[in-house]
């Protein structure tokens, strides 16, 4: 068996209108827009809602976190005591998300074995982080999960299944499966459907994953020799999975009775090659800095020259745009070579770095005095797994997958106590 397996999955006993109020977007979205979360609260009203079981990160530093966590734990127990949930034993859920733009993303919700996950750079585990994990982000999330009775996943994990052998065969015969839910998501989230996958259908999934995990085939696919298999690469929610891992390790050290439950975390597995998944570049802007010194030092360190080559990026400085090539790359991707230089340079020189999605915003910010912008190329899907295998993890803020309203919405739950 690979690291992905079935779970005892909970779903609320609600009609489609109730499910719309139940399902809310991932807690790490709209962190600068409290009005989004206020509207979400208005939509949910007094109905059962996943909003009452999560802590939106917009509230992490407003002084209310402790009180909110206590209320979350209380509400979880109340929902369980009232019999809100139907439990599906040893199950997977086939999900079909129709985004607001009409694109369809299909996935499988199940459990990830945390024994086979290591987020540290250089990990050879079957489940790996794709970007650097920031250790300081884990303790606040541990406070939320540690005493919680339930977990709800916004974690999305990617498999590199070019031949579409795992999820797509299930989708093709979804009409033969038991439908679990079918409802509109709030706030431009699109539409969500789910089907029960158990018994023989689940075994077909695991058999396909076992084939994908064959070590000899894995090395052949990527032109490698003797490398350990990377089967599951983090797409979204790495810090949530890292939090689950930390809670599990704590319980192991304490000999806690619920260690077996804590060993797993709910997640949705999605094929990297889904047409609905689009990688978008995240650009950089440095403000309040000596731009002339930065350019001189970077040119010397990376061997910059004007023009386009294998690794190249665009610099916005003093109202001009120029493309530069890197003669001395330090990573598999352009963004890696640039980020490594900027990290080291900013440790010794003044300046503030911002990570920007839109090119127009980069142009605007870099026009200010003592500011410089860097436009980076989008990473292709084909580069993700080879880069994680080679470099260990991508630099932070390497790529973005979709808009905030297309991120995963909470729906399924699982007991963890």
C-alpha positions in Angstrom: 0.0 0.0 0.0 1.1 3.5 -0.7 0.8 6.4 1.7 -2.8 7.2 0.6 -5.5 5.0 2.0 -9.2 4.9 2.9 -10.7 6.5 6.0 -13.8 6.6 8.1 -15.2 9.7 6.5 -17.9 11.9 8.1 -20.4 14.0 6.1 -23.2 16.2 7.5 -26.8 15.0 7.1 -27.9 18.1 5.2 -29.8 18.9 2.0 -28.1 20.9 -0.8 -29.1 24.3 0.7 -27.6 23.2 4.1 -24.4 22.0 2.4 -24.0 25.4 0.8 -23.9 26.9 4.2 -21.8 24.1 5.6 -18.9 24.2 3.0 -16.5 27.2 3.3 -13.2 28.0 1.6 -9.7 27.1 3.1 -8.8 29.0 6.2 -5.6 30.4 4.6 -7.5 32.4 1.9 -8.6 36.0 2.0 -6.2 36.7 4.9 -6.3 40.5 4.2 -10.1 40.6 3.6 -12.0 40.2 6.9 -15.1 41.3 5.0 -15.0 38.0 3.0 -15.2 36.1 6.2 -17.9 38.4 7.7 -20.0 37.7 4.6 -19.3 33.9 5.0 -20.6 34.1 8.5 -23.8 35.9 7.4 -24.4 33.2 4.7 -23.9 30.4 7.2 -26.1 32.1 9.9 -27.1 29.7 12.7 -26.9 26.6 10.4 -24.3 23.9 11.0 -21.2 25.1 9.2 -17.6 24.1 8.8 -16.9 27.8 9.5 -17.6 27.0 13.2 -14.9 24.3 13.1 -12.0 26.2 11.6 -10.0 29.3 12.5 -9.6 31.6 9.4 -6.1 32.9 9.4 -7.4 36.5 9.1 -8.1 36.2 12.9 -4.8 34.6 13.9 -3.3 37.8 15.3 -6.3 39.8 16.5 -6.2 38.5 20.0 -9.2 36.3 19.7 -7.4 33.0 18.7 -7.5 31.3 22.1 -11.2 32.0 22.6 -12.0 30.9 19.0 -10.1 27.6 19.5 -12.0 26.8 22.6 -15.3 27.5 20.8 -14.2 25.4 17.9 -13.5 22.4 20.2 -16.8 22.8 21.9 -18.8 23.0 18.6 -17.1 19.9 17.3 -18.3 18.0 20.3 -21.8 19.4 20.0 -22.0 18.4 16.3 -20.9 14.9 17.2 -23.2 14.6 20.2 -26.2 15.8 18.1 -25.6 13.1 15.5 -25.0 15.6 12.7 -22.7 13.3 10.7 -23.1 10.1 8.7 -20.0 8.0 8.9 -18.7 6.1 5.8 -16.3 3.4 7.0 -13.1 2.6 5.1 -14.1 4.9 2.3 -12.8 7.3 -0.3 -14.8 10.2 -1.8 -14.6 11.0 -5.5 -15.0 14.8 -5.8 -15.9 16.8 -8.8 -15.4 20.5 -8.5 -16.8 22.7 -11.2 -15.0 26.1 -10.8 -16.6 29.4 -11.5 -14.8 29.5 -14.8 -16.4 26.2 -15.8 -13.3 24.1 -15.6 -13.7 20.8 -13.7 -11.2 19.4 -11.2 -11.6 15.9 -10.0 -10.0 14.4 -6.9 -10.1 11.7 -4.3 -10.5 12.4 -0.6 -8.8 9.8 1.7 -6.2 9.6 4.4 -2.4 10.2 4.1 -0.2 8.1 6.4 2.0 10.7 8.2 4.7 8.0 8.8 5.4 8.4 5.0 5.6 12.2 5.0 8.6 14.3 5.8 8.5 18.0 5.0 12.2 18.6 5.6 14.4 19.7 2.6 16.1 16.7 1.1 13.4 14.3 2.3 13.2 11.0 0.4 9.7 10.1 1.8 6.9 9.1 -0.5 5.0 12.3 0.5 7.1 15.5 0.2 6.7 19.2 0.5 7.1 21.1 -2.8 8.0 24.4 -1.1 10.0 25.2 2.0 8.0 24.7 5.2 8.2 27.7 7.6 8.6 26.2 11.1 7.2 29.3 12.8 3.8 28.7 11.1 3.3 25.3 12.7 2.9 26.0 16.5 -0.2 28.2 16.1 -1.8 25.5 14.0 -0.9 22.8 16.5 -2.9 24.7 19.2 -5.9 24.4 16.9 -5.5 20.7 16.1 -4.1 19.3 19.3 -7.4 19.0 21.3 -9.8 19.0 18.3 -12.2 16.1 18.0 -12.4 16.4 14.2 -10.3 17.4 11.2 -11.5 18.9 8.0 -9.1 19.0 5.0 -8.1 21.8 2.8 -5.0 19.8 1.8 -4.5 19.1 -1.8 -1.8 16.6 -2.9 -0.6 16.0 -6.5 0.2 12.8 -8.3 2.1 12.8 -11.6 -0.2 10.5 -13.4 0.4 11.4 -17.1 -1.4 8.3 -18.3 -4.5 9.1 -16.1 -4.7 5.6 -14.5 -5.8 6.5 -10.9 -8.6 9.1 -10.8 -9.9 9.3 -14.3 -11.2 5.7 -14.6 -13.3 6.3 -11.6 -14.7 9.5 -13.0 -15.7 7.7 -16.2 -17.9 5.4 -14.2 -19.1 7.8 -11.5 -22.7 7.1 -12.4 -22.3 3.6 -11.0 -21.2 5.0 -7.6 -23.4 6.2 -4.8 -23.8 10.0 -4.9 -23.1 11.7 -1.5 -23.6 15.4 -2.2 -24.4 17.8 -5.0 -24.5 21.5 -4.2 -23.4 25.1 -5.0 -20.5 26.5 -3.1 -20.9 30.0 -1.7 -19.1 33.2 -2.7 -18.2 32.3 -6.3 -16.8 28.9 -5.4 -18.6 27.0 -8.1 -20.2 23.7 -7.6 -19.2 20.5 -5.8 -20.3 16.9 -6.2 -19.1 13.8 -4.4 -19.5 10.0 -4.7 -18.7 7.1 -2.4 -15.7 4.9 -3.3 -15.3 1.7 -1.3 -15.0 -2.0 -1.8 -13.8 -3.1 -5.2 -13.7 0.4 -6.6 -11.3 1.5 -3.9 -9.1 -1.5 -4.4 -8.8 -0.5 -8.1 -7.5 2.9 -7.0 -4.9 1.4 -4.7 -3.8 -1.1 -7.3 -3.3 1.8 -9.8 -1.3 3.8 -7.1 0.9 0.8 -6.4 1.8 0.6 -10.1 2.6 4.3 -10.1 4.8 3.8 -7.1 6.9 1.0 -8.7 10.5 2.1 -8.0 12.0 0.9 -11.3 9.3 2.6 -13.4 9.6 5.7 -11.3 13.3 6.0 -12.0 12.8 5.3 -15.6 10.1 8.0 -15.9 12.5 10.7 -14.6 15.8 9.5 -16.0 17.1 8.6 -12.6 18.9 5.7 -10.9 18.2 4.3 -7.5 16.1 7.2 -6.3 13.4 6.7 -3.7 9.9 7.2 -5.0 8.2 10.6 -4.8 4.5 9.7 -5.4 2.7 12.5 -3.6 3.8 16.1 -3.9 2.1 18.9 -1.9 -0.1 21.2 -3.9 -1.9 23.2 -1.2 -2.0 23.0 2.6 1.5 21.9 3.3 1.6 23.7 6.7 -1.7 22.0 7.6 -0.2 18.6 6.8 3.0 19.6 8.7 0.8 20.5 11.7 -0.9 17.1 11.6 2.6 15.5 11.5 3.8 17.4 14.5 0.6 16.6 16.5 1.1 12.9 15.6 4.8 13.0 16.7 3.8 14.6 20.0 1.2 12.0 20.7 3.7 9.2 19.9 6.2 10.7 22.4 3.5 10.9 25.1 2.1 7.4 24.4 -1.4 8.9 23.9 -4.2 6.4 23.3 -5.4 8.1 20.1 -2.1 7.8 18.3 -3.6 5.5 15.7 -6.1 8.1 14.7 -3.5 10.9 14.8 -1.3 8.9 12.4 -3.4 9.9 9.4 -4.7 13.2 7.9 -7.5 13.7 5.4 -6.5 15.1 2.1 -7.6 15.3 -1.5 -5.4 13.8 -4.1 -5.5 15.4 -7.6 -3.8 14.5 -10.8 -1.2 17.1 -11.7 -2.3 16.9 -15.3 -5.9 18.0 -14.6 -6.8 20.7 -17.1 -8.3 22.7 -14.2 -4.9 23.1 -12.5 -2.9 26.0 -13.8 0.4 27.1 -12.5 0.9 30.9 -12.3 4.2 32.6 -11.6 4.7 34.6 -8.4 6.9 37.7 -9.0 9.2 39.6 -6.6 9.5 43.3 -5.7 12.3 44.7 -3.5 11.6 48.1 -1.9 13.7 50.4 0.3 16.9 49.1 -1.1 20.1 50.2 -2.9 19.0 49.0 -6.4 22.4 49.8 -8.0 24.3 47.7 -5.5 21.7 44.9 -5.8 22.1 44.7 -9.6 25.8 44.9 -9.4 26.1 42.1 -6.8 23.5 40.0 -8.6 25.2 40.4 -12.0 28.5 39.2 -10.5 27.0 36.3 -8.5 24.7 34.9 -11.2 26.7 35.9 -14.2 23.9 38.0 -15.7 23.9 39.1 -19.3 21.1 40.7 -21.3 19.0 38.4 -23.4 17.0 35.1 -23.0 18.5 31.7 -22.2 17.5 28.6 -20.3 17.2 30.6 -17.0 16.1 34.1 -17.6 13.9 36.8 -16.0 12.9 40.4 -16.5 14.1 43.3 -14.3 11.9 46.4 -13.8 14.1 49.3 -12.7 13.9 53.1 -13.2 11.0 52.7 -15.6 12.8 50.3 -17.8 12.3 46.6 -18.5 15.3 44.4 -19.4 15.6 40.6 -19.7 18.6 38.9 -18.2 20.0 35.4 -18.5 21.8 33.5 -15.7 25.1 32.0 -16.6 25.7 30.5 -13.1 22.4 28.9 -12.0 22.2 27.6 -8.5 18.9 25.7 -8.8 16.9 23.8 -11.3 14.5 26.7 -11.9 15.0 30.4 -12.6 13.0 31.3 -9.4 15.3 29.1 -7.3 18.5 30.7 -8.6 17.1 34.2 -8.1 15.5 33.5 -4.7 18.7 32.0 -3.3 20.6 35.1 -4.3 18.0 37.5 -2.9 17.7 35.6 0.4 21.5 35.9 1.0 21.7 39.4 -0.2 18.9 40.7 2.0 20.5 39.2 5.1 23.4 41.6 4.6 21.7 44.6 2.9 18.6 46.7 3.6 15.4 46.0 1.7 12.0 44.4 1.9 10.8 41.7 -0.4 7.2 41.3 -1.5 5.7 38.4 -3.5 3.3 39.6 -6.2 0.9 37.7 -8.6 0.1 40.3 -11.2 2.6 41.9 -13.6 0.8 45.2 -13.5 1.2 45.4 -9.7 4.9 44.7 -10.1 5.2 47.5 -12.6 3.5 49.9 -10.3 5.5 49.0 -7.2 8.9 48.9 -8.9 8.3 52.4 -10.2 8.8 53.8 -6.7 12.2 55.2 -5.6 14.7 52.6 -4.3 12.5 49.8 -5.7 13.2 47.0 -8.2 10.9 44.3 -9.7 11.5 40.8 -11.0 9.1 39.1 -13.5 9.6 35.4 -13.4 8.5 32.7 -16.0 5.7 30.4 -15.0 6.8 26.9 -14.0 5.5 24.1 -16.2 3.8 21.1 -14.7 6.5 18.9 -16.2 9.1 20.7 -14.0 7.4 20.1 -10.6 8.3 16.5 -9.7 11.8 16.6 -11.3 12.6 19.8 -9.4 11.4 18.5 -6.0 13.4 15.3 -6.6 16.5 17.2 -7.6 16.4 20.3 -5.3 14.5 18.9 -2.4 11.9 21.6 -2.4 11.0 24.7 -4.4 11.8 28.1 -3.1 8.9 29.6 -1.2 6.3 31.4 -3.4 7.4 29.6 -6.6 4.0 29.2 -8.1 0.3 29.6 -7.4 -2.5 27.3 -8.4 -5.7 29.2 -9.2 -7.6 32.0 -7.6 -8.7 32.1 -4.0 -12.3 31.2 -4.8 -11.0 28.1 -6.6 -9.1 26.7 -3.6 -10.4 23.7 -1.8 -13.6 24.1 0.3 -14.1 22.1 3.5 -16.7 19.4 3.2 -15.6 16.0 4.6 -14.5 15.4 8.1 -12.9 12.7 10.2 -12.6 11.9 13.9 -9.1 12.4 15.3 -9.9 11.8 19.0 
